Amino acid sequence: MVDVDGILRPWYERFAGEVGDLELFDAHTHVGANDPDGFRQTPDQLLESLGHIDARALVFPMHEPGGYPEANDAVLEAVAASGGRLHALCRVDPRRDAVAEATRCLDAGASGIKLHPRAEQFDLAEPAVRELVALAHERNAILLIHAGRGIPALGQNTVKFSGEFPNARLILAHCAISDLAWIWRVLPEHPNLFIDTSWWLPADFLALLALAPPANIVWASDSPYGLPQLSATQFGRYALQAGLGAEQIRGIMGGQLSRLIASEPPLDLGPPPGPSPRPLHPLLERIVAHLTTAMGRAFVQAPFDEPLAITRLACAVGEGTPETPVCAAVLELLDLYEEHVAPPEDGRPIPAAGRFLIFALTVARTPDVALATPSGALPPTREHAEAGEPSEPS
């Protein structure tokens, strides 16, 4: 499999040099071997991935259709053997003796609880959910909730629980995309409600970082769906583009979660920067739009060669414009995809090399952040844009 982390390491080093003294703590990682979606990750693989950036992580089981007690025990065992680098969340299904299982795991050293309403097909009105939040309140524990479409009243119920159970540390995953349109407004009144950044779409990242208080945001990779080093680099670029300062970024990427794990009061990281007064240049907007279309099609396993080819042509701005360096960097990342593309493994919807496309999207949408393009990049001309024939994975 292609070494995405190794190839893109200069980008991480450039970002880390901008903010300094990072003590990374990933709020959202998985281990398991039975998830129907085809993804797999062992504790050793997770630790190796985190080791590239010397990060700690919260970890919990992937989807286990047969139930979670055995999977939770495996996570607790991995945490005990990790030398402090991993901290466990137990995963429970509210309809399957969840409070007893969560209590057992918290007694055994887990730092909190993970709920996945969509995978287990429940909503937060399920009676056991309130009991689980009350348990998290009693233990000053974390309760991380998958946030996405198809979960009625997810944000409203979570805000209600946050006010009722102030010692529970509630985290909505995936940039809270289901409720981001409004939930950022109420976050200042809910210091125990957090949003993790395990996501990929630029518009969601930049809306969250511009509007939500930094103290209510925690960095997350969603490993193995995301790579911790690549996720850190992507998040860092969006944070710098949005106008966050180094202290705020360090707090989001580790400082805040360290305090939550230790049952300490949350950091105050100041106000959000607000929307950018300068719009994205139209030439870069075209690249973002076409590449977003390509990724959206890739995720549903539809052909994406056409929007990817148009993305390459959108990069052909020529030399001597302010957008030239960004377009050259994007083209180089598209070339890396072409060079390393292979059929997806383990039933995954897109190949491992697809991460070069997601990072190309990040670079196109963060033009004010310093580049770290390897030497020898070609100028973004039509000839270069047409040199790579987009390959559709079989």
N, C-alpha and C positions, 0 to 999 in steps of 0.2 A: 504494500500500500504506500502511496506517495507520502513523503514526510512534509506535510504542510507546515507544521511548526518550525522545522529546520529551515525551510526555504524562506519563510516570512519572519524569521527571527530579527532581522534588522529593523523591521517596522516596530516590533515590540520594544526593542532597545531604544529606538528613537523616542517613543512615547514615554517610557520609564525615565529617560533622561530629562524629559520636560518637567516631570512632577516630583521625582526623587523620593527616596525612603518609603517605598511601597511595602506594606505588610499585607499581602493579599489574602482574602478570606472569601471563598466562593460559597454563595448561599444556596446553591441548587445543583446537586450532582446525584447520579444514580449508579447503582450496581444491580446486576441480575442477568439471568440467561433465558427467561421464559416469556418475555414480553411479546405479544402477538405482532408487534410492528417490526420485528426482526432485528432491532438493535440489541447489542450485548455489551457488557462491561464487567470485568472482574475487579475486585479491590486493588490488586496489583497494577492493573492497567490504569485505573484512576490515579493511584499514587504516582505512577510514572508520568502521567500527563500533568498532574499538579506540580511535579518536581521541576518541570521546565521553567517555572516562574516562582518556585519556593513558596507555594500557596497552601493554605489550609482549606478545608471544605466541610460543609454540611452534606451528609450523604444519606440516602434512603433507598428502599427497594424500588425497582422498576415494577411495572404491572405484573402481578402474579394472579392469574385467573383462579388458581386453586386456593388462595388465601395467603395471609401474611405472617403468621407466627414464625414459621421456619425461616422465611426471608429476613424478618426482623432480627432473629437470632444471629443469622449470618452477618448482618450489618454490624450488630453489637460486637461480634467477635473481631471483625475487621477493624473496627474503631479501637478496640483494646490493643490490637497489635500494631497500630499506626504510629505510636510514639507521640500522640497529641496532634497529629496532622488532620485526623478525621474526627467529626462529631456527628453522632447519629440522630436522625429523625426516624421514628417508627412510622410505618404506613399502615393505615387501618381503613376498613370499609365500615361505615356507620351502621350498616345493617347486619354486621357479623360480629357481635360481642366486642364492639370497638373500645368501649370505655375500659373494660377489664384488660384488654390487650395493651392499650396505651398506658394504663397504670403500671402494668407489669414491666413494660419497656422503660418507662421513666424511672421506676425503682431500680432497674438494672443499669441505669446510667445514660439513657437517651436524653438529648437536649430538647426534644420536642416531638411534634407530630406532623405528618404529611397527609393531606387529603387531596384526592383527585376526583372531583365530582363528575367529570365527564367519563373517565374510564370506568368508574364504579356506578355510574348512572344514578346519581342522587342530586338533590339540591340542598342548600343550607337550611331549609325548613325541616329537614329530617331531624326528629327529636334528639337523636344521639349527638348531632353536631353541637348543639348548645351545651350538652354535657361535656363534650371534649374541650370546648372553649373554656368552660368553667374549670375543668381540670388544668388546662394551661395557665389560667389565672392563678389558681391555687399554688402551682409549682413555679411561677414566673418563667414559664416555658414558651418556646416558639411553636406556632402553628402555621404551617405553610400550606397555602391553598392554590391549586391549579386555577388559573384565570384564563378563560377563553369563551368562545361563543357557546350557545346552547345550554347555559346554566342560569335559569331564571333568578333575578334579584340577587345575583352574586355580590355585587358591590354594595347594594343597600343593606343586605344582611350582615356583611362583614363590618361595615361602618357601625351598625347597631351593636354588634358584639363588641367592637372596640370600645365604645362608650360604656357598655355595661360591665365589661371585664377588663379594667385598665392594666392589670398586671400580665395579661396574655400579650405576647409579642406576635401579632398577626402579620403575615407576609402574603400578599397577593403576587403570584408569579407572572412571568411573561409580560412585563410592562403593564399589567392590569388592562390589557387591550380591550376587554369587554366593557370596561367602565372608565377608561382614561378620560373620555370626553368631559366628565364632570367631577370625578373623584379627587382630582388635584386641588379643587377649591376647598374641600373639607379637611384635607390633611393637616393643616396647621392646628386644628382643634383635636387631632387624634395622634399624639406623639407615639402611641404604641401600634400604629398601623404603617406598614412598610410595603414598598413595591420592589420586586426584584427585576433585574434587567435581562433575564434569559430570553432573548428575542433577536430578531434580525432586521426588521423593517426600519429604514432611516426615519421616516416620518414619526413613528411611534417613539423611537429613542429621543428625537429632538423635541417633541412635544413634552414628554415626561421631564427631560432635563431642563427645559426652559421654564416650565410652569410649576412643577412640584418642589416643595422644600427639599434641599439635598439631604437633610437629616432623615427623611422618610424614604430614601432610596438605598437599596443594597445591591451590589454587583453580583451577578450570577452567570454561569456559563451554560447550564443545562447539559453538562457532560453525561453521556457520550454524544449527544446530539450536537453540542458545540464543543470546541476544544478550549480548555481554560486559557492557554496563552493567546490564541487567536481572539477569543472572546474579550479578554482583557485589553487587547490592542484596539479592537473595534470600539468597545465602550469608551476607552480613553480618548480616541479620536472624536467621538461624538461629544464627550464631555468638554473637551477643549473647544470644539466648534461652537458649542452652546454658550461658552463663556464662563464655565465654572473655573474656580481657582484651584491651585494645587492642594491646599488644605482640604477643600471640599471633596476633591476627587479621592484623596487618600482616605477620608472618612467613609465615603461610599464604598470604596473597594476593599475595606477591611476593618477600619477603626470602629465603625458602628456595630458591625456584627460581632466583633470581639466583646463589646460591652453587653450586647444582648445575651450572648452565651454565658457571660459572667454575672448575669442578673443585675447589672449596673444601670443607672439612668442613661438614656440615650444622649449622644452628643448633640449639641446645637451647632449646625453647620451654616447658619446664616440663611438669607433669602435666596430664592431662585433668581437666575439672571434675567428672566423674561424673554419674550420673543426677540429674535434678531432683527435689528432695523434694516439689515441689508439682505435683499432676496438673493437666492441662488441665481447665478448667471444662466440665461436661457440655454446656452450651449451645453452646460453641465446638467441642466434640468432635463434635457433630451436624453442624455446618457442614463440618468437615474430612472427616468420613466421607462425606457426600453429595457433596461436591465432588470428592473422590478417586474416587468411583464414576463421576462424570461424566467426569473426565479419562481414567480407564482405558478407558471406552467410546469416547471420542473418538479415542484412540490406535489403536484397532483399527477405526476408521471405522464404529462402530455408533451408532445413535441415542442421544443423551444429553440430550434435552430434558426427560425426566421427572426424572432426578436433579438436573438444573440447576434446574428449577422448585422441587423440594423444598429445594434449598440456599437459594433466595431466601426461602422461607417459614421456614426455620430461622433466618434472620437477623432475623426480625420479633420481636425481644425487647422492643420498646417503649423508652421513655425512662426514665432514672433508675437503670439498673443498671450495675455496673462493666463489663459486656460491651457496653454500648451503643455506645461509640466504635468499637470493633473491628468490630462488626456493620455500623455505618453505612459504614465504610471498605470492607468487603467488598462490600456492596450497590453502592457507587459503582463499584467495579471490575467487578462484573457488569453494571452499566449501560453501562460503557465497551465491554464485549464486545458487548452488544446493539446499541450505536450503530455499531460499526465492523465487525461480522461480515460476511464476504463469502465466496464459494466459495474453497476453497484453491487456491493457485497451484502450478504445476509439479509436480503429482502429490503434494503434501504431504498427510499424513493429516488435519491440522487446519488451520483458517485462521490467518493471522497474528494475528488478534484473540484467538485462543485463549491467547496469552501473558497477557492480562488475567486469564483464569481461573486459570492457574498462579500468578500473583502474588497473586490473591485467596486461594488456598489457603495461600500463604506467610504472608500477613497474619493469616489466621485462626489459624495455628499458632504465631504469635510475638506473643502478646498483651502480653508484658512489655516489648516494644521500642517506642520512641516512634513514633507515627504521623506521616505527612506528607500528610494528606488535603487536597486542594484545598478552598478555602472554598466554602461553600454546600451541603455534604452534607445530604441529607434525613435526618430521624430514621428509625430502622429499625422502621417500623410495617408491619402487614400490607398496608396500602394501598400503601406504597412497594414492598414486596416483590412485590406482584401487578402493579405498574405496568409492569414489563418483561415482555413475552411472550418466552420463550426461543425463539430462532430456530435451526432446524437447517440448517447449511450444505448446499447441494446439491452 
